[in-house]
Amino acid sequence: MTAKTIATVGVVLFALTTLSACGNTIRGVGRDAANTVDATQDAGRNVERAAN
């Protein structure tokens, strides 16, 4: 293997790792947003029940 080939493989592996990390972060943010919506809806239901 030449140095150019090794460098190319290294760059590709680095790019794949970086993109994978971004995908995990985006998925985590989506889950957090969904949990926030659920918690807000539950709080609203609790307030409605307390008012009745």
Biopython code that builds the backbone (N, CA, C, O; Angstrom):
import numpy as np
from Bio.PDB.StructureBuilder import StructureBuilder

atoms = [
    (1, "MET", "N", (0.841, -1.186, 0.000)),
    (1, "MET", "CA", (0.000, 0.000, 0.000)),
    (1, "MET", "C", (0.884, 1.246, 0.000)),
    (1, "MET", "O", (1.909, 1.323, 0.678)),
    (2, "THR", "N", (0.446, 2.191, -0.775)),
    (2, "THR", "CA", (1.185, 3.444, -0.799)),
    (2, "THR", "C", (0.652, 4.382, 0.275)),
    (2, "THR", "O", (-0.411, 4.152, 0.852)),
    (3, "ALA", "N", (1.398, 5.422, 0.526)),
    (3, "ALA", "CA", (0.988, 6.402, 1.533)),
    (3, "ALA", "C", (-0.308, 7.086, 1.118)),
    (3, "ALA", "O", (-1.138, 7.421, 1.963)),
    (4, "LYS", "N", (-0.477, 7.293, -0.179)),
    (4, "LYS", "CA", (-1.698, 7.942, -0.672)),
    (4, "LYS", "C", (-2.919, 7.062, -0.388)),
    (4, "LYS", "O", (-3.963, 7.571, 0.018)),
    (5, "THR", "N", (-2.798, 5.764, -0.594)),
    (5, "THR", "CA", (-3.900, 4.839, -0.349)),
    (5, "THR", "C", (-4.251, 4.800, 1.138)),
    (5, "THR", "O", (-5.426, 4.822, 1.504)),
    (6, "ILE", "N", (-3.247, 4.743, 1.976)),
    (6, "ILE", "CA", (-3.471, 4.714, 3.425)),
    (6, "ILE", "C", (-4.143, 6.006, 3.880)),
    (6, "ILE", "O", (-5.053, 5.978, 4.709)),
    (7, "ALA", "N", (-3.695, 7.137, 3.340)),
    (7, "ALA", "CA", (-4.298, 8.420, 3.690)),
    (7, "ALA", "C", (-5.750, 8.481, 3.241)),
    (7, "ALA", "O", (-6.600, 8.989, 3.972)),
    (8, "THR", "N", (-6.045, 7.972, 2.055)),
    (8, "THR", "CA", (-7.414, 7.976, 1.543)),
    (8, "THR", "C", (-8.313, 7.116, 2.414)),
    (8, "THR", "O", (-9.424, 7.526, 2.750)),
    (9, "VAL", "N", (-7.856, 5.948, 2.779)),
    (9, "VAL", "CA", (-8.637, 5.059, 3.640)),
    (9, "VAL", "C", (-8.862, 5.723, 4.999)),
    (9, "VAL", "O", (-9.958, 5.642, 5.554)),
    (10, "GLY", "N", (-7.847, 6.370, 5.529)),
    (10, "GLY", "CA", (-7.985, 7.072, 6.806)),
    (10, "GLY", "C", (-9.014, 8.184, 6.736)),
    (10, "GLY", "O", (-9.820, 8.340, 7.654)),
    (11, "VAL", "N", (-9.001, 8.955, 5.667)),
    (11, "VAL", "CA", (-9.960, 10.050, 5.506)),
    (11, "VAL", "C", (-11.378, 9.498, 5.394)),
    (11, "VAL", "O", (-12.303, 10.051, 5.988)),
    (12, "VAL", "N", (-11.556, 8.435, 4.654)),
    (12, "VAL", "CA", (-12.883, 7.832, 4.496)),
    (12, "VAL", "C", (-13.392, 7.301, 5.834)),
    (12, "VAL", "O", (-14.558, 7.508, 6.171)),
    (13, "LEU", "N", (-12.551, 6.630, 6.590)),
    (13, "LEU", "CA", (-12.960, 6.118, 7.901)),
    (13, "LEU", "C", (-13.306, 7.260, 8.851)),
    (13, "LEU", "O", (-14.271, 7.162, 9.609)),
    (14, "PHE", "N", (-12.532, 8.335, 8.819)),
    (14, "PHE", "CA", (-12.820, 9.495, 9.663)),
    (14, "PHE", "C", (-14.161, 10.109, 9.290)),
    (14, "PHE", "O", (-14.947, 10.463, 10.168)),
    (15, "ALA", "N", (-14.428, 10.239, 7.994)),
    (15, "ALA", "CA", (-15.694, 10.815, 7.531)),
    (15, "ALA", "C", (-16.875, 9.944, 7.957)),
    (15, "ALA", "O", (-17.895, 10.465, 8.408)),
    (16, "LEU", "N", (-16.748, 8.641, 7.820)),
    (16, "LEU", "CA", (-17.832, 7.740, 8.221)),
    (16, "LEU", "C", (-18.102, 7.814, 9.718)),
    (16, "LEU", "O", (-19.257, 7.807, 10.144)),
    (17, "THR", "N", (-17.056, 7.884, 10.504)),
    (17, "THR", "CA", (-17.212, 8.000, 11.958)),
    (17, "THR", "C", (-17.912, 9.296, 12.324)),
    (17, "THR", "O", (-18.808, 9.311, 13.169)),
    (18, "THR", "N", (-17.502, 10.382, 11.687)),
    (18, "THR", "CA", (-18.106, 11.687, 11.961)),
    (18, "THR", "C", (-19.583, 11.698, 11.583)),
    (18, "THR", "O", (-20.414, 12.180, 12.353)),
    (19, "LEU", "N", (-19.913, 11.179, 10.426)),
    (19, "LEU", "CA", (-21.309, 11.142, 9.985)),
    (19, "LEU", "C", (-22.155, 10.258, 10.885)),
    (19, "LEU", "O", (-23.316, 10.572, 11.146)),
    (20, "SER", "N", (-21.597, 9.173, 11.355)),
    (20, "SER", "CA", (-22.314, 8.282, 12.268)),
    (20, "SER", "C", (-22.626, 8.997, 13.578)),
    (20, "SER", "O", (-23.729, 8.866, 14.110)),
    (21, "ALA", "N", (-21.674, 9.741, 14.093)),
    (21, "ALA", "CA", (-21.884, 10.486, 15.340)),
    (21, "ALA", "C", (-22.975, 11.539, 15.156)),
    (21, "ALA", "O", (-23.803, 11.742, 16.044)),
    (22, "CYS", "N", (-22.974, 12.201, 14.010)),
    (22, "CYS", "CA", (-24.014, 13.209, 13.744)),
    (22, "CYS", "C", (-25.396, 12.560, 13.696)),
    (22, "CYS", "O", (-26.365, 13.111, 14.221)),
    (23, "GLY", "N", (-25.482, 11.411, 13.078)),
    (23, "GLY", "CA", (-26.763, 10.703, 12.995)),
    (23, "GLY", "C", (-27.287, 10.341, 14.365)),
    (23, "GLY", "O", (-28.483, 10.470, 14.629)),
    (24, "ASN", "N", (-26.399, 9.885, 15.248)),
    (24, "ASN", "CA", (-26.817, 9.542, 16.611)),
    (24, "ASN", "C", (-27.286, 10.769, 17.374)),
    (24, "ASN", "O", (-28.250, 10.698, 18.136)),
    (25, "THR", "N", (-26.612, 11.890, 17.174)),
    (25, "THR", "CA", (-26.997, 13.125, 17.861)),
    (25, "THR", "C", (-28.368, 13.593, 17.400)),
    (25, "THR", "O", (-29.202, 13.982, 18.217)),
    (26, "ILE", "N", (-28.599, 13.555, 16.110)),
    (26, "ILE", "CA", (-29.891, 14.001, 15.564)),
    (26, "ILE", "C", (-31.016, 13.106, 16.077)),
    (26, "ILE", "O", (-32.089, 13.594, 16.431)),
    (27, "ARG", "N", (-30.771, 11.807, 16.117)),
    (27, "ARG", "CA", (-31.785, 10.885, 16.645)),
    (27, "ARG", "C", (-32.065, 11.179, 18.109)),
    (27, "ARG", "O", (-33.219, 11.156, 18.537)),
    (28, "GLY", "N", (-31.019, 11.454, 18.880)),
    (28, "GLY", "CA", (-31.184, 11.761, 20.300)),
    (28, "GLY", "C", (-31.975, 13.041, 20.512)),
    (28, "GLY", "O", (-32.809, 13.111, 21.415)),
    (29, "VAL", "N", (-31.726, 14.048, 19.694)),
    (29, "VAL", "CA", (-32.474, 15.306, 19.803)),
    (29, "VAL", "C", (-33.942, 15.053, 19.490)),
    (29, "VAL", "O", (-34.819, 15.610, 20.151)),
    (30, "GLY", "N", (-34.219, 14.232, 18.503)),
    (30, "GLY", "CA", (-35.603, 13.895, 18.169)),
    (30, "GLY", "C", (-36.316, 13.215, 19.323)),
    (30, "GLY", "O", (-37.477, 13.512, 19.605)),
    (31, "ARG", "N", (-35.625, 12.308, 19.988)),
    (31, "ARG", "CA", (-36.222, 11.623, 21.143)),
    (31, "ARG", "C", (-36.471, 12.593, 22.288)),
    (31, "ARG", "O", (-37.506, 12.534, 22.952)),
    (32, "ASP", "N", (-35.507, 13.492, 22.515)),
    (32, "ASP", "CA", (-35.680, 14.487, 23.586)),
    (32, "ASP", "C", (-36.870, 15.390, 23.301)),
    (32, "ASP", "O", (-37.638, 15.710, 24.208)),
    (33, "ALA", "N", (-37.028, 15.800, 22.056)),
    (33, "ALA", "CA", (-38.154, 16.659, 21.687)),
    (33, "ALA", "C", (-39.473, 15.923, 21.897)),
    (33, "ALA", "O", (-40.437, 16.501, 22.400)),
    (34, "ALA", "N", (-39.514, 14.657, 21.514)),
    (34, "ALA", "CA", (-40.732, 13.869, 21.696)),
    (34, "ALA", "C", (-41.057, 13.714, 23.186)),
    (34, "ALA", "O", (-42.219, 13.806, 23.582)),
    (35, "ASN", "N", (-40.041, 13.481, 24.000)),
    (35, "ASN", "CA", (-40.269, 13.358, 25.446)),
    (35, "ASN", "C", (-40.768, 14.673, 26.039)),
    (35, "ASN", "O", (-41.608, 14.669, 26.939)),
    (36, "THR", "N", (-40.258, 15.791, 25.543)),
    (36, "THR", "CA", (-40.709, 17.097, 26.023)),
    (36, "THR", "C", (-42.176, 17.311, 25.704)),
    (36, "THR", "O", (-42.934, 17.799, 26.542)),
    (37, "VAL", "N", (-42.576, 16.951, 24.503)),
    (37, "VAL", "CA", (-43.981, 17.081, 24.101)),
    (37, "VAL", "C", (-44.858, 16.197, 24.986)),
    (37, "VAL", "O", (-45.908, 16.637, 25.455)),
    (38, "ASP", "N", (-44.444, 14.984, 25.211)),
    (38, "ASP", "CA", (-45.224, 14.070, 26.063)),
    (38, "ASP", "C", (-45.368, 14.622, 27.481)),
    (38, "ASP", "O", (-46.454, 14.583, 28.058)),
    (39, "ALA", "N", (-44.280, 15.133, 28.035)),
    (39, "ALA", "CA", (-44.326, 15.668, 29.393)),
    (39, "ALA", "C", (-45.232, 16.893, 29.470)),
    (39, "ALA", "O", (-45.964, 17.070, 30.443)),
    (40, "THR", "N", (-45.182, 17.732, 28.449)),
    (40, "THR", "CA", (-46.038, 18.919, 28.421)),
    (40, "THR", "C", (-47.505, 18.526, 28.337)),
    (40, "THR", "O", (-48.344, 19.120, 29.014)),
    (41, "GLN", "N", (-47.821, 17.545, 27.524)),
    (41, "GLN", "CA", (-49.201, 17.078, 27.410)),
    (41, "GLN", "C", (-49.680, 16.475, 28.727)),
    (41, "GLN", "O", (-50.811, 16.722, 29.146)),
    (42, "ASP", "N", (-48.837, 15.695, 29.377)),
    (42, "ASP", "CA", (-49.204, 15.109, 30.677)),
    (42, "ASP", "C", (-49.460, 16.198, 31.714)),
    (42, "ASP", "O", (-50.408, 16.110, 32.494)),
    (43, "ALA", "N", (-48.618, 17.217, 31.718)),
    (43, "ALA", "CA", (-48.809, 18.327, 32.671)),
    (43, "ALA", "C", (-50.124, 19.044, 32.392)),
    (43, "ALA", "O", (-50.838, 19.414, 33.323)),
    (44, "GLY", "N", (-50.441, 19.239, 31.139)),
    (44, "GLY", "CA", (-51.710, 19.873, 30.774)),
    (44, "GLY", "C", (-52.899, 19.054, 31.237)),
    (44, "GLY", "O", (-53.879, 19.612, 31.731)),
    (45, "ARG", "N", (-52.829, 17.756, 31.088)),
    (45, "ARG", "CA", (-53.904, 16.874, 31.549)),
    (45, "ARG", "C", (-54.059, 16.951, 33.076)),
    (45, "ARG", "O", (-55.176, 16.960, 33.593)),
    (46, "ASN", "N", (-52.925, 17.006, 33.787)),
    (46, "ASN", "CA", (-52.969, 17.101, 35.245)),
    (46, "ASN", "C", (-53.612, 18.406, 35.696)),
    (46, "ASN", "O", (-54.387, 18.422, 36.652)),
    (47, "VAL", "N", (-53.293, 19.495, 35.013)),
    (47, "VAL", "CA", (-53.894, 20.790, 35.344)),
    (47, "VAL", "C", (-55.387, 20.757, 35.065)),
    (47, "VAL", "O", (-56.188, 21.268, 35.848)),
    (48, "GLU", "N", (-55.753, 20.150, 33.939)),
    (48, "GLU", "CA", (-57.189, 20.080, 33.580)),
    (48, "GLU", "C", (-57.956, 19.265, 34.629)),
    (48, "GLU", "O", (-59.051, 19.651, 35.039)),
    (49, "ARG", "N", (-57.382, 18.145, 35.058)),
    (49, "ARG", "CA", (-58.044, 17.311, 36.072)),
    (49, "ARG", "C", (-58.155, 18.048, 37.402)),
    (49, "ARG", "O", (-59.160, 17.919, 38.101)),
    (50, "ALA", "N", (-57.150, 18.805, 37.749)),
    (50, "ALA", "CA", (-57.162, 19.541, 39.018)),
    (50, "ALA", "C", (-58.188, 20.663, 39.001)),
    (50, "ALA", "O", (-58.743, 21.018, 40.041)),
    (51, "ALA", "N", (-58.440, 21.221, 37.823)),
    (51, "ALA", "CA", (-59.391, 22.328, 37.712)),
    (51, "ALA", "C", (-60.832, 21.849, 37.764)),
    (51, "ALA", "O", (-61.736, 22.625, 38.073)),
    (52, "ASN", "N", (-61.050, 20.580, 37.464)),
    (52, "ASN", "CA", (-62.424, 20.046, 37.434)),
    (52, "ASN", "C", (-62.855, 19.548, 38.746)),
    (52, "ASN", "O", (-63.981, 19.070, 38.885)),
]
sb = StructureBuilder()
sb.init_structure("model")
sb.init_model(0)
sb.init_chain("A")
sb.init_seg("    ")
for serial, (resi, resn, name, xyz) in enumerate(atoms, 1):
    if name == "N":
        sb.init_residue(resn, " ", resi, " ")
    sb.init_atom(name, np.array(xyz, "f"), 0.0, 1.0, " ", f" {name:<3s}", serial, name[0])
structure = sb.get_structure()
